[in-house]
Amino acid sequence: MQIKPDQLDAHLKKGLRPLYTLHGDEPLLALEASDAIRAAARDAGHTEREVHHVAGAHFDWSSLLGAASSMSLFAEAKIVEIRIPSGKPGKDGSQALQHYCEHLPEGVVTLVTLPRLDRQQSGSAWFGALESAGVTLRLDPVERQALPQWIAQRLAAQNQRVAADEEGQRTLAFFADRVEGNLLAAQQELTKLGLLYPAGELSFEQVEAAVLNVARYSVFKLGEAVLAGQVSRVLRMLDGLRAEGEAAVLVHWTLAEDIRALRRCKDAVAAGKPLPMALRENRIWGLKERLFERALPRLGDGTIDHLIEAAHVCDGLVKGLKHPQWPQDPWIGLQRLALQLAGSMQAAQLPRGTPSQRLVLQA
């Protein structure tokens, strides 16, 4: 049984299930879900807690199976937590988890925590056994477009809100920009607003004065923003990555790999392959897949060749090589490359007949 994180509270009010599996890389949501399950279990009389941390290939799975089955008639009901930070229980662990799910111990609520799983892990027999035997929650990061609504819901939970007009939307967008990619910090800022101001409507000035710039950007998200043509967000993310000490060579690799993928897919389609097949073969999935589908048919070969040449020049910049027509600072060079790619993708995704605006890039 799969449920969403925002359905957990309602689910727990209806009664506990013997097994819960949490998987994902969002620390705040994982912490909140785990705390809610533990609290519900304690309220139901599960006063003992036993934690098994699976680290490395030498974990003794027999100790887990033995401890779970050793409940005596007079023992306290307990919570058993199985933490697998690698997401890879191994052969013995896979068999042990399947056996455990087939023989769930009486008087025990089991909480299994896992990181974000890849396709192979989520399709494994051991994870299938966990899904079939209990309740599964997938804890994904809150994407930028959904973040304003998430913030509004959290404000409402503490009896606060923003204006119900364009000014309110601007306030939520400002808040989201400052905390993007860092939900733990977002929740801290929300708590701060609850302490600073009474219940009711918050102004933009109040939020601006209270909320710090705690955004935490990832190189992968930068690639998505560039391909989506989100110019202002790209510039903000590049500044954030530089301030966080991210390696310029890694940022360049991400941008260059997307450009090379555009070329490979374009060539595959020109050779007669259907676009969906070309995208699958080049491991283009999710949001990037949709962006490629919209833009690739309208991206000319000359545009892609120009981007490849720019990526080659920028590769030299991040390795200390100068170019007479490019800035010496590698981060300014990365900004130029990112804006060229973003502008090309933006123009290619406009409806036909829509006049495009070219980005003017200064060296």
N, C-alpha and C positions, 0 to 999 in steps of 0.2 A: 504494500500500500504506500503510495507516494503522496505527500502533502507538501504545500508551500509553507515557508517560514511564517507567513502572516496567518496561517490557519492553525498553527500549533496550539495557541492558547485555547481556542474553541474546542479543539480535539481533546486536550487534556481535561477539560471540564466534563467531558462525557465519560471519562474513565481511562485508566492506563492500559497500554499494551505491554507485553513482556519484553519486547525488543525494539530499540530505536537505533537507526543508523544515520549519522550526520556525515555528509561529505561535501567538501568545498574549501576554498582558500580565503573566505571572508572571516577574519578573526572575530569581529563584533557579533555577527549573526551566529557564528558557532558558539561563542561564549553565552549569548542570550538564550539560545535554544537549549544548550546543556544545562544552564541554571534553571530554566523553566521545568525541564524534565526531572531534574534532581529534586526541586521543590515539590513538585506533584508527587513524586515517589515518597518523599519524607512525610508529606501529609497523609499518604495512604499507609503509613506504618513501616516503611522501609528505612530503618534507622541505621543499619550498618552499611559501610561503603568499602568496596574493594576495587583497587585500580591495577590493571595489568598493562604495562607499557611495552609494546612489541618493538624492540630495537635490535636490528641486525638479524642474522640468519640462525642464531642459536637460542632463540626464545623457547622456553619449555612449555609447549602447548598442553602437555599432559597435566601440568600444575593447574592451568585454567580449568580444564575439563574436570579434574578431580575436585577442585575447590567448589565449583558450581554444583556438583552432584552430591556434596557432602553435607547438605542441609539436614539437620536433625529435626525431630518433631518439635523440640522446644527452642530451636534457633530463631533469632530475630530475622525478619525479612530484610533483604539487603539489595543494594545497588551494585552491580558489577560493571565496571567500565573497562573497555578494551580499546586502547589507543594505538593506532597503527600509522605513525606519521609519514612513513614511506609510501603507504598505499599498496604495499606488496607483502602479503603475509607469507609468500613462498609456498612450496608444495605441501609441506607438513601443515602449515597454517591454513591453507585452502581446505584440506581434508578435515582439520579440526573445526573450522568455522562451519562447514557443512554439517558435520556431526552435531555440533552444538545447536545449530538451528533446528535439527530434527528432534532433539531431545532437550528443549528449553527447560531449565530447572524450575521447580515450583517455588514460589515465594521470592523470586528474583526478577528485578527489572534490569535489563542489560542495555548499556549505552555504548555503541561502537562509534568511534570518531575516526575519520579518514580525511586526507587532503583532497584536492580536486583530482578526479579520476580521468584517465584517458579512455579512449573507446575500447581498448582491449581489456582494461581493468573493469570497466562498467559492464562489459559483456561476459565476464568470467563466471564460472560456476559458483565460486564462493560468494560473490556479490549478489548473484541471482538468488542464492539461498537466503541471504540477509533480507533482500527485498520481499521474498515470498513469506518469510516468517514474521515480519514485523512492519514497522513504519519507517519510511525513508524520507529524509529531508535533504534536498540539494541546496547548498548555501552559496549562491553565486554573488559576485560583487554587484553592487547597484550601478548600472551604467549611467553615463552623464545625462542622457535624455530623461531618465527616470528619477534622477536625484532630486530635482525640485519637488516632485510629488512626495517622495520619501521624506524629505525635510518637513513638508507641510503636515504630513501625517504624524510625525514625531512631535511637532509643535502642538498639534491638536491634542495629543495624549497628555501634554502638560498644560492644557487649557490656554494655549497661546495661538496666535494666528497672524498672518499678514493681511494687508488690504486685499479685498476681492476685486481688484482691477489691474490695469496694466502696471501700476506702481508696485503692487504686490508681486506680480510675476517678475518684475525687475529685481525685487528684493530676494526672491527665491533663487533667481539665476545668479545673483551676486554671491549668495551663500554657497551655492553649488560649485561655483568656480573656485572658491577659496578652500573647499574641503574635498574636491574630486579625488577619488582613489584612496581615501583615508577615512573610512567610516568610523573607526575608533575616535579619531580626532573630531569628526562631525558630531558624534554623540556628546563628546566633551563640550563642544561649543554650544550645543542645544541645552545641555545641563546648565552651562553658564548663563545663557539667556533666561532660563527658568529661575535662577537665583538673583539675577540682576533686576528683572522687571516683573511686575505683577501679571496676573492672568489678564488676557485681553489682546488687543491688536498691537503689533509691533511695527514701528516705522522703519523705513530704510535706514535712517540715521542711527537708530538704536542698534540695528543689526550690524551696520558697518562699523560702529564704534566697538562692538563686542567681539566680532568674529575675526580671528587671526587668519592669515594666509597659511593654511596647513595642508594644501593640496600635495598629493604624492603621485607623481606621474610615472608611467611605465613606458618603456620603449615600444612595446607592442601596441599600447593605446595610441602612441604618437603615430604609428603607421596607419592605424585605422582613421585617425583624424585627417591625416594628409590625403589618403585615398578618398575620403568623403568631401574633400575640398573645403574644410572648415578652417579658413585662413587664420582668423583671430585666435582660435583655440590652438592651432599649431604653433603660433608664435609664443603663446603663453606656456605651452608645454615644453618647448625648447628652452625657454628661460628657466623653467622649473627643473628640468633635467640637468642643465648646466650648474644651477645653484646646488643641486643635490650631489654633485660630483660624479655624475654618470660619465662613462668613458665615451669620448667623441667617436672613437672607432666603432663602438657598438651601435651608436645612433646611425652612423653612416651605413653600416652593414644592413640595418633594418630597411633604410630607404632604398639602398641599392638592390637588395634582394627583391623588393616589391617591383622595382623597375625591370629587373631581369625576368621576373615572373610575367609581367605584361608582355615582354618580347617573346618569351617561350609560348605563351598562350596565343598570341597573335600569329606566330609562325605555324602553330599546330592547326589553328582554324583555317589559315591560308592553304594548308596542305590537305584540307578536307575533313578534319575532325570536327565533330559537333562541339560547340563551346562548353556545354556541361562536362563532357568527357575531358576536354583539355584542362578545365579547372580542377577536376578531381585528380588527374595525373600530376598536377603541380601542387597538390595539397592546399588548394585555396578553398577555405570553408567559411561558414558563418557570415558575418557582416562583410568581410572582404569579398566573398563570393558574389554577394548581391551588388557590390560596388563595381566589381570587374564586369559582371553581366551587363550593367547599364552603360559603362563607359567604353569597354574594349571595342565594340563594333564601330565606334565613332572616333577612336584614336588612330590618327594616321601613322604610317610607318616613319615618316620624317619626324614627327613629334617624339616617338619612342626612341629613335636614333639620337635625337638631340638630348633626351634625358639620360640615355646611356653614356653619352660623351660627358655630360655634366657630372654624372656619378663617378666617372673615371678621374676627372680633374679633382673632384672633392676627395676622392680616395687619397690622392697625393697630398692634399692639404692637411688631412688628419694625421698623415705620416711625416709631416714636416717639410714637404716639397712645395715651393712657391709656384704660382702661375701668374703671368703678367696681367691677365684679364679677370682675375678673381681676388677677393680679399685675402689678406694674409692670415687673419684670425680664423682658425678652422671652424669655430662655432658660427661665425657669420657666413662662412661658406656653406655649412650645413643648413642654415636658415635659407640661403638662396636656393639650394637644391630642393629643400622641402617645399618652398613656395612655387618653384617651377613645376614640381609634380602635382601639388595641390591645385594650381591654376589650370593645368592640363586636364586633370580629372574633373574639376568643377565645370569647365567648358564642355567636356564630352558628355556630362550628365544633364546639361540643360535641355529642355524640350526643343525640338527642331523649330527654327525660326526665331528663337529667342536671341537677341543680341548679347554677345559675351563681352565681358570687360577683361582686358589683358592686365596682368599684374606687372607694374613697372618695377624692375629690380635694379637697384644701384649696386655697382661693384664696391 
